[in-house]
Amino acid sequence: MATSFPTARLTLGQMRRSVGRLSAAGVAILISTAFVTVTLLAGGVIQGTTHDMVAAQYAKADVVVATADDSSFTADDVSAVSAVDGVATVQPLTSWFGDLRNGGKGGYQTFAPVPEDPRLSPLELTDGAWPAADGEVALTSNLAERLEVGLGDTVTLKRTVYPEGWADSQADDPAAELGEPEDVTETLTVTGLAADPYGAYSVYGGAAAVPAATLDAWNAVEPYPNPVTELLVALDTPLDGGSVPGPLAESLDAAAGGADRSVDVDTTEEVATARAAAQTGGQDLVFLVFVMTFAAIALLIAAMVITNTFQVLVAQRTRTLALLRCIGAGTGQLYRSVLLEAAILGVVASAVGILTGGVLAQVALMVAPAFDLGVPLPATITPTWQAVVLPLAVGAGVTVLAALAPARSATRVAPLAALRPSDAPTLRARSGRTRLVISLLALVGGFAALGGGVALGMNGGTQFGLVAAVGGGALAFFGVVLSAVLWLPRVAALLGSLVARTGPAARLAVANTLRNPRRTAATSTALLIGVTLVTMMSTGAASARMSADSLLDEQFPYDVSVSASSPEYVEGLHDAVADTPGIADTALVTNATVTLGETEDSSVLAADPAELAAVVNVPEEAGRLTDGSILLTQGTADEMSLDAGDPVTVSSDDGSVDLTVVITTADALNRTITAADLGRVNVPAENTTTDIWAHISGGEATTVLADVQDAVAQVDGGAFVMGPAAQAAQFRQVVDVILGIVVGLLAVAVVIALVGVTNTLSLSVIERTRESATLRAIGLSKEQLRGMLAVEGVLIAGVGAVLGIVLGLVFGWAGAATALSVMGDVRYAVPWADLGIVLAVALVAGLLASVLPARAAARTSPVAALGVE
């Protein structure tokens, strides 16, 4: 090719003579594309892991068949679904609760079935074997540890068997008609230990698994068994993404629904997406916020870094291109040569960057288990076309685009004129005025689009808002970078005036920032990009963490709840829970059946407002409860055609009270009144139950939950314990993992910034070889030369860092307001510690970036340097 095509020969020759400069630009391209690749691969891991946690109870089922009207599936329905062509196994989604103990340890525990197909169980066997007969049980590891049992040990199960027909009896005293229920104690042998990797049973502190037939038999003698509203279906041929095929969906609908029932037939992935949306206000939070947004930002930042680096590289070679024109090279030939060089460099560096990013992501997955993240991660990365095509397109495409302007400007200047140093644009020059107008338009339009995106995001249009916000932010940032050559050197010189009196080296450094504005702006912009990214993502991550904590507090308002098996045990249970280490506060919460407005048999919660505010994670919501008021969610108020401040009556056969509606955002506090108001209603005792809510402080949620279960087990009568805090902790762990990945990516961003600063400062020193030699020749010492470059580097880095911090805060808050408003109220954070570290690192980076160039400049003798072209 080199002999057949003069442009290619010229290009390859240029690249061989500029290996050092091209290597500097190639490193920036490589790191940027690796950054984007890791971001996209990490996004896939985050999305898959979070979806698996949200839909943990569905295990690896292919299809979920659910009733649309909350009716219960029967055994005949299960058989009908099993008979559908293509169906391998069907498992009703059901559970059962029994008193499981080993000596004095244990209590009411959830039991799960062992299905025929392991794809239909969220539990994974880690040791032993699954139970295959009555009298056998498998325990999750945490439950086995709490009960202090292992393989081959036995545990006791206490359950109550009710006479047949108990649930259908119309008698006031079913026992007189059918006989007393019988308490049965059984001995179960532990045959296996299981893991619950995605936390399907974390809220219950673990689970016990028995054969499905055994669980069905126990449920059959319950007076009021839980309805079966969902069926898990495993197919002969697993689905490969997408929706359930039409013929199969119709067959399942006909088998499970028929003419009398409406059912939903969806893939597990569709159900997981819907559940994730339900928990995050209607959007897939993880994919939308932490993946797509961050990937888009990574793409933009990579483009800016590559553009800045390559522009500096090509601009440094303007004199070389002019010399080529002097010896006969045509403008078109030079233009094509520069673009071909950019394309080759972009493709090669991007390919290496993609490979590097894949290796880094794989190493991260291999190392992650050592940190006990608490969530399962895949063993290997799953490459996608996006993770290959997008980084390659950004690396190669942006590199070529970055070469367009310098190549065009070099070919348009007359050869003899190009051999003279070029002046930077000024406001007096036509090019400077044009640059000013374009940058102002970009700034105004960009910030306007950013503000519009924020407004859209905060009003429900999150997806369109993100597009507008990211595009507007990019346009505004482009305006800042474009105009930097007009104002940034003056700002650097203004700050430099503070140190100019310290000596001639400092005065020369300050003068240099003004004498060559292009160089100053290019060097500072390299760090500005990295600092903006780091600050923006630190601010966004801190805001996301605060907002996520707020959302989880609303989703899980209390940490532990204890339900007594009988009212006479409430006092003893309350004392046992209150004395458990790690429990800070407790409250008695009564659930009463009343008439609420026009709705009969409606449930309300009642508690002392002060006690309630002490135990819930949303004390500001509980603090709104006062005598004479009732807390309702907006949804419940809409169903009852009520607004905040409207009156509503709570009544029973023996009393009533008029209350004022107060809207709450906490679902668990829906229909809550004060204990004093409930007393005025005079609800019969048989229509009330009292639970104990507790707040955990100073202990790990799972540990305290186990301790509460052990304490409750010592109280006569027993109780059922739930620990929403354990599930909330698991979700917080997911958030921590996500933010940990973000921090890791920020470390890469810092490297990109350092490479950018070092590249541009090194190239500027190379460009100033003759200038430095002249200074040496007129008496500037080596130490003064190093000091001049050090002060110049720190000044330029400081200006870029301060501006980057300001822009990063603005963009971070805007991104949080746009992307996180879907969760509810957004909490804005200023990561002061991170900002201090960023500023310090930026100043040190500017200093260190000048060390090697300064050493090279100082080593070269003045006579030799003056002879360099």
N, C-alpha and C positions, 0 to 999 in steps of 0.2 A: 504493500500500500504506500510505503514511504517513497518509492521510486516512481510510482504511477501518478500520484496526486501531490502536486507541490504544496497545497495547503496542509495536507496530512504530514508531509515531510517537515514543513516549517513548524507545525504544532509539536510534533514529537521532539524536534530539536530544541524548541523552547522549553518543553517540559524537562528534558534531560539537564538543561542548564539551570533550571530553577527548582531543583529537587527540594532544597531546604524550604523555600517559600511555599511550594505546593504541599509539602508535608505539614506545615503549620495549618494551612487551610483544610487539608484533608483530615487532620485530627479533629477540628471543630465539626466538620461534616459527620465524621464517624461517631463522635460522642452524641451529637444531636440525633442522628438516626437511631442509634442504640437506645437513647432516651425514649424516643417515640415507640420503638419496638417493645421495650420493657413495659411501658405504660399500657399498651394495647394488650399484651399478654397477661399482665397483672389484672387488667380489667376483666378479662374472661374468667380468671380464677376467682376474683371477688364475686362476680355475678353468680357463678355456679355454686360457690360455697354458701352464699347467703340464701339463694333460692332453696338449696337443700335443707338449710336450717328452718326456713319459714314453713316448708312443706315436709318436715321430718316425719310426721305420722303417716304420710302416704308412701314412705319408703321408695322402692323403685318400681311401683306399679305403673303399668302402661296407661291405664284408663281409670278414671274415677267416675262412678255412677252415683249421683246424689239426687235425693228427693227435693223437689222445688217447693213443696208445701209442708216440710218438716214431718211428714208421715213416716211410719216405721216400715222398713223392709221386713218381710217374713222369710221363713225357711223356704217356702215355695218360690219366692222371688229369687232367692240365691240359686236354687236349683235351675230355674228358668234361664238365668244369666249364664250359668255354667254350661248349659246345653247349646249356647250360641256357637256357631262355627267360628273357629279361630281363637276361642277362649280356652286358656290352659287351666287357670285357677281363679277362683273368686273367694275373697275373704271379707266378711263384714267388718267394718271399722267399729270395733266395740271394745269395752273394757269392763272391769269389775273391781270392786274394792272390798278387801277383807282384812281382818285383824291378824297380821303375820308377826310371829314373835320367836325369839330364841331366849328363853329364860325371861329376864326382865327387860330385854331390849326389843324394840320394834314398835308396832302400832298399825293403824289402818294404812294399807298400802294398795297401790293400783296394780292390777293383774292384767297382762296382755296375752293374747292368744299366740301360739306357735303355728303359723300357717303351713300348708303343704309346700308352698313355694317360698323359698327364703327371700325372693324379691319383694314379698308383701309384708315384711317385718322390718321396722326401723332398727331393731336390735341386731347386733352382729356377734356371733358366738366366738369367744376368745379362748375358752378352755372347756374341756369336758364334752358333753353332748346335750342336744335339746331334749327336754322331757318328752317321752313317747307314750306314757300311760298315766292313769290316775295315781296320785301319791308321789308324783315327781314334779320338780320345779327347777327353773333356771333363774338366777338372780343377776341383776346388773352389778358391776363391780363395787360401786359405791354403796349399794344396799347390802351386799354380802359383807362388806367391811363394817358397816354400822351394826349388823346383826352378829358380827364376829363368827362367821361360818365359812366353810370352804367346801370343796367337792366331797361328796359322800356324807356330809353332816346332815342333820335333820332340823327342821323348823316346824312350829305348830301353827295351824290356821284355825281360827275361831270364826264360825259363820252361823247365821240363823236360817233355818229351813222353815218356811211358812207353809201351812196346809194349802192344798190345792183349792183354788177359787177365792183366796183371800182378797186379791185385788178387785174382783168383781162383786164382792159381798156388799149388800146395801144395809147390813145390820149396823146398829150403833156400836155393838161390841162383837166384832168378827170372831174373837176367841171363844165366846160363849156358844157360837153357832158351829164353828169349824174346829175348835180345839186350839190350845196354846201353841205358839211357834216353838220350835225345838232348837236349842243351842247345840251345835255340833263342833267337836274339836277333832281335827285331823292332823296326822303327821306326814309331812312332805320331805322327801329326800332331795337334796341339792345335786342335780346331775350336770349342771353346766353353769359357767359364768359368761356374761355377755357385756358388750360395750354398747353405749347409746351415743354414737359419735356426733349426731346432730341435735342432741338434747330434746328428743321427743317427749321424754318423761322427766326432764330436769325440774319442772315445777312441783313434781311429787317426790323429789329426792330419790328417784330411781324407780324400777319396776321389777315385778316378778312375772315370769312367763310360764304358762302351763299349756298342755295340748288344747287345741281349739274346741274339741269335743267336751273336755272337762269344763272349760269356761262356759260353753253353751248350757251345760247341765246346771252349773251354779246359777246362771242368769235365769234359768227356767223356773227356779223355786223362789225367785225374788218377787215380792208383791208388786213392786213398781219398777221394772227393769228400764234401764235407759233405752230410748228408741234408737234403732239402727237407721241412720239417715244417709250413710255413704257405704258404697261397696268398692273394694279395691280389686281391680281386674288385671291379671297377667295374661298376655297373649302368647300364642304359639310362636308367632314371629314378632319380636319387639318392634315397636314403632320407631321410625327414624326421623324424629322431629315432626313439626307440622301439627295438624289437627287429626282427629279421629276420622278415618275414611268414611264417606257417606253411607255405604251399605252396612258397615259394621255399626255405625252410630244408630242407624235406623233399627237394626236387629236388637241392639242392647236396649234402646228406648222401648221397643215393643215388648221385650221380655220383662223389663223391670217396671215399666210404666203402664202400658196398655191404655185403655180408654178411661180408667178411673184415677190415674195418677200422672202428674207431670214430673219428668225427671230431666236432669242435666247430664250430658255425656261429654266429658272433657278429658284431655290428656293431663297427666300429672303436671307437666310444665305449665299448661294453661291455668290449672288450679293454683300452682305455686305463684304465678305472676299475679293472679287475682288476689291471693292472700297477702302478698307483699304490698300490692296497691292499697288494700284495705287498711294495712297497718301504717301506711305512710301518706295517707290523705289523697289517694287516688293516683299515685305515680309509683313507678318502680324506682325507689330512691337510690339504691346502690348503683344500678346501671346508669341511671340518668345523671346523677350528681358526680359520683366518684370515678366514673369511667369515661363517659362521653365528654363531660366538661373538661376533665383533666387531659384527655387525649387531644381534644381540640386546642387547648392551651399549649400542650406540648408541641403540636404541629406548628402553631404560630411562632412560638419561641424558637424552635429549631430553624424555621424559615428566616427569622430575623438574625440569628447568630450566623447562619451560613451566608446570608446576604451581606452583613457587615464585614465579615472576614474576607470574603472573596472580592468585595468592592475595594477594600484596602489593598489586597494583593494585586489586582489589575491596575488600580490607580498608581501603585508604586512602579509599574512597568510602562508607564506612559512614555518615558524617555526612550526605552528600548524599542517600543513600537514605532516611535517617531524615527529612530535611526533606520529601522527596516524600511520605512517609507522613503527615506533619503537614498537608499541603495536600490530602489526600484520596486518594492512590494506594493501592490495595489491596495486601495482601501477595502475593497470587497474581500480580498485574500486575507488581510489582517483581521477583518471582522469575523470571517468564518473560522479563522484559526483560533481566535479567542474563545468563540462559542464551542468549537470542537474540544478545545482544552478543558473548558468548564464541564462539558458533557462527560468526557472521559474521567476526569477527577471526581465528578459527582457520582457516577455509576459505580466506580471502583470503591470509593470511600463509603458510599451508602451500603453496598453489598457487604463490606466488612463490618459496618456498623450493625446491620441487621443480624449477621451471624453473632457478633459480640453481644448484642441485646438478648438473643435467644439463649446463649450460653450463660449469661448473668442471671436470667430468669430461672433457668434450670438449676443453677447452683443455689439460688435462693430457696427453691423448693426442697432441695436436698438438705440444706442447712436448717430450714424452718422447724422441723420436728425437735431439734435440740433445745428450742426456746419454749417448748410447751405452750403453744399459743391457745390451746383449748378448743380449737376448731380443726376439723380434718381438712387437709389440703391434698390435691392430687400429687402423685409421685413424679409425673412428667408434665411438661408444658404441652399444650394443644395448639400447634401453629394454625393460624387462620390466614386467609388471603389478605385480610385487612392489615395483619401484622407484617406482611411482606410488601404488599403493593404500596400502602400509604407511606411508610418510611422511604422506600425507593423513589417514589414520586416526589416526595418532599426534598430528599437529598439531591437527586439528579436535576429535577425540574427547577428548584429554587437556585441551585448553583448556576444553571444556565441563565435564568432570569437575572441573577445578580450580576452576571457578566455583560448584560446588554448595554446598560448605560455607560459604564467605563469604556467598553469597546467602541461604542458609537462616538463618544466624546474624543477618544484617542484618534479615531480615523477622520474626524471632521476638522481637527486642528492642522494647520499647515506644518510641514515637517520642521522648518526652522523655528517656528513659533513654539512648537511642542518641546524643543530642546531647552527652552527657558522654563524656570520654575513657574508653575501655575498658581494663580492667586485664588483664594477662596472667595465664594460669592459674598457680596456685600449689599447692603440696602441701596447703595448708589447705582449698582450694576443692574442691568435688566434681568439677568439670571437670578440675582438676589431677591429682587422684587417678586419675580415669578415664584421662587421658592417660598417666600413669605406668604403670598396669597394662597398657594396650594396647601401649605402647612396649616394656615389658619382655618381654611375650609375643612381640612381633615380633622383638626381639633374640635371645631364646633360641631361638625356632622357626627364625628365619632362619639363625643360625649352626649350629644342629643340621642343617638341610637342606643348608647349605654343606658341612659336614663329611661328611654322607652322600653328597653328590655327589662329593666328592673320593675317598671310599672306593670308590664305584662305578666312577669313572673309572680308578682305579689297579688295579682288579680286572677290567678288560675291558669294563665296561658304559659305554663312553664317551658314547654318545648320551644315555642316561638320566641319566648322571652330570652331563652338561652342563646338562640341563634342571633337575635338582635344584640344582646349584651356582649357576646364574644366578638361578633363582627364589629360592633361599635368600639369596643375596647381596643381591638387590633387597629382600627382606623385612627383612633385617638393616639395610640402609641406611635403609629407611623408618622403622625403629625409632629409629635415630640421629637422623634429621631430626625425627621427631615429638617426641622427648624433648628436643631441643636447647633449646627455650625454657625448660626447667626447670633446666638446668645450664650451658649455654654462656655466658650472661651472667656468671655467677659466676666461671667460668674466665677469661673476658676481664678481669674486674675484678681477679682475683688477679694475673694477669700485668701488668695496668696499674698495680698498686701499686708496681711497680719504677720507673715513670716519673712517678708522681703527684707526687713532690716537686719536679719541675722547674718548676712554676708553676701558676697557677690554671687555665690552659687545659687542661693535662694532667689536673688534678683533676676538672674539669668533664667531660672526655671519659670518664674512668673512671666517674664517677657516672652519666653517660648510659647506659652499657652496662647498668647495673643498674636504672635508672629506667624504661626501656622495654624489657623483655626480648623482647617480640615483634619489635621493630624490630632489635634486636641479632641475634637468632637468624635472622631472615629474611635480613639482609645477609650474615652469616657463612655461612649455608647455601648462598647463591648461589655463593660461591667454593669452599666445601667440595665441591660437586658436581663442579666442573671439576677441582680438584686431585686428587680421588679418581680421576677418569677418567684424567687424565694419568699419575699415579703408577702406577695399575693397569696401563695399557697399556704404559708404559715398562718396568715390572717384567716383565710378560708377554712383551714383545718381546725383552728381554734374555735371559730364561730360554729363550724359543723359539730364539733364535739359538744359545745354548750347547748346547741339546738337539739342534738340527738339525746342528750341527757334530759332535757326538758320534755321531749316527746316520750321517752321511756318512762319518765315519772308520771306522765298522764296515762300511759298505757298500763302501767303497773303501779297504781297509787300507794299500795301498802306492800310491805315486805313479806309478811307471814300471816296466814289466817288459820285459826283452829276452830273446827266445828265439833261441838260436843254431841255424843250419842244420845244424851238425855239432859234436860235442864238442870237436874240436881248435881251434875258434875261440873257445871260451868265455873263455880267459884274455885274449886280445887284446880281445875285446868288453868284458870286465870293466874292463880298464884304460881303454879309450876312454870308457866310461860314467862311470867315477870321475873322469876328468879334465874332464868337461863342466862349464862354468860353470853354477851353479845346483844342481848335484847335491851334496848334503851327505854322504850315506852310501850304501853299497851292501852287498848281501849275496848270496851264492850260495845258491840254493834248488833242491834236487834233487827231481825228481818220479820216484818209483820205483813199479813195479808189484810188489805183494807179496800175500801172503795175510794178511788182517786178520781175526783171530778165525777164524770159519768161512767167511769170504767170500774166494774166490780172485779173482785178477786185480783186486785193489783198489788204488787209488792212495793213496800217502802223500807228504807233503812233508817234507823234511828240511833243517835249517839250523842254523848255530851260534846258540844262544839270544841271545848278546850282539849279534851282527850283526843278527839278526832284529828285536830290540827297537829297534835304532837306525834301521831303515828303515821300519817300519810306523807308521801313524798311531794305533795302539792299543797303545802299548808296554806298558801294564799287562797286556794279554792275552798278548802275546808273553813278558813277564817271568814268566808262570806256567809256561812250558816249562822243564823241567829233565831231565837225564839220568834215564831210567827212567820218563818220563811221555809221554802222547800227548794232544794237544788234540783234542777232539771237540765239535761243536755239540750242543745238546740234541736236535735232530731226529735226527742220526746216532746218538747214543747210544740214543735210544728205538728206532730201527730195529734196533739190535743187542742190544736188551734189556740195556743197561748203564746204570749210574749212576755218579756221581762217586765216585772211589776204588776202583772195581772193576778187576780185572786183565784184560788182554787181550793176546793174543800176536800179534806181527808176525813173519812167517816167510817164508823162501824155500827153495829146494831145498838151499841150502848153509849155512843158519843160521837162528836165531830169537832173539827177545828178548821177555821178559815186561815189559809196561808198565802203568802205572796211569793210569786215565782222569781227565782234567781237563776240565771243561766250559768252553767258550769261547763268547762271543757274536759273535765275528768269523767270518763264513762263510768268508772267504779263508784262515783259519788252521785250517780243519777238517782233521782227519787229519794234523796236523803233529807230527813227532818231531825229536829232535836228530840232527845229523850223526853224532855218535859212536854213537848207537843204530843208525842205518842201517848204519854200518860193521860192527856186530856181526851184522847180518842177512846180509851178503855177497850182496847183490843183483847179478846179472850186469850188466855195463856196458850190454849191449844193451837191458836193461829199465829204464834210467834216462835222464833228460834233465835238464840243468841250466840254469836261467834265472838272470838277474840282476835283482834287485829294487833299486830306487833310491828315495831320499827327496829331494824337492825342498825347498830352503830358500833364500830370498832372491831368487826369480825368479818370473815369471808362468808358470803351469803350461803354457799352450799354447806359449809361447816356448821354455821349457826342453825340452819334448817334441820340438819341431822341431830343436833343437840336438842332442839325443840321436840323433835319426834321422840327422842329417847326420854325426855322429861315427861312428855304427855303419856308415854307408855306406862309410867309408874302410877298414874292416877286411875282410880277405879272408874270403870265404864268406858274408858278409851275415847278417842276422838280422831277426826280426820284432819290431817295437816296438809296445807298447801303453801308453797313458797314461791310466789311470783318473783321475788327478788332473785332467785336462782336463775330463772329464765331471763330476767332483765340483765343480770350479770353476763349471761352468755351473749346477749345481743350487744352489750357494751364491749365484750371481748372482740366481737366482729368489728365494731367501730374502731377499737384500738388497733386491730390488725390492719384495717384499711388505712388508718392514719399512719401506722408504722410504715406501710408501703409508700405512702406519700412522702414521709420523712426520708426514706431511702432514695426516692426520686429527686427530692430536693438536694440531697448530697450530690447527685449527678449534675443537677443544675448549677451548683457551686463550681464543680469541676469545669463545666462549660464556660462559666463566667471567667474563671481563672485562665483557661486556655485562650479565651477571646482577648483578655487584657494582655496576656503575655505575647500573643501573636501580633497584635497591633503595635504594642510598645516595641517589640523586637524589630518589626518591619520599619517602624519610624526611626529607630537607631541606625539600622542599615542604611536607610535613606539619608541619614545625617552624618554619614561617615566623614565626608569632606568638611562638613560644618564643625564636627567635633575636633577634627585634626587642626582646623584653623584656630579654634579656641585654645587648643594645646600649644600651638605655635606661638601665640601671643601671650602665653604665660599661665594659662589655667592648669593647675596641677591635676594629677590623676584623682586624688581624693576629692577635689572640688568638682571634677567632671562627674564622679560617682554621686556626689551630693546633689548636684544639679538634677541629674536624672531621677534620683530618689525623691526629691521634693516635688518634681514635676509629676512623677507617678502617683505620689500620695495625694497631691492636689486634684489631679484628674479623677482618681479613684474616689476621693471623698465627695466631689460634686456628683458623680454618677451614683454613688451609694445613697446620698441624701435624697436626690430626685427619685431614685428607684424605690426607696422606702415610702415616700409620699404616694407615688403612683401605685405601688403595691397595695397600700392600705385602701386606696380608693377602689381599685379593681377587686381586691379581696372582699370588701364589704358589698360592692355591687354584685359580685358573683354569689355571695351568701344570700343576699336579699332575693336574687332571682331564682336560684336553684333550691334553696332550703325553705322558702316560704310555703312550699307545698306541705311541709310538716306542721305548719302552724306559725306561732310567733318565732321570729328569728332572733337569736341572741348574738349580738355583735361583740367581738373580742379584739383587743389590741395585745398581741403577744410581745410584751415589752422585753422580756428576756431574749427572745429570738431576734428582735430588732437590734438590741445591743450587740448580740453576737454577730449579726450580719454586718453592722457598721464596722465593728472591729476587724472582722475578716476581710472586708473590702479594703480598709486602709492598709492592713498587712499585705493583702494581695497586690495592691498598687506598689508597695515597697519592694516585695519579693520579685514582682514582675520586672523591676528595673535592675535587679542584681546582675543577672547573666548578660543582658545587653550592655550594661555599664562596664562590666568586666571586659567584655569583648572590645568595647570602644577604647577603654583605657589601655589595653594591651597593645593595640595597634599604634605604631610610631607615627608621629605627625607627617613625616616625609612620605612614608609608605601610603598612608591614608589619603594624602592629597593627590596621589597618583591613581587612585581608584576611580573608575568610571561608574 
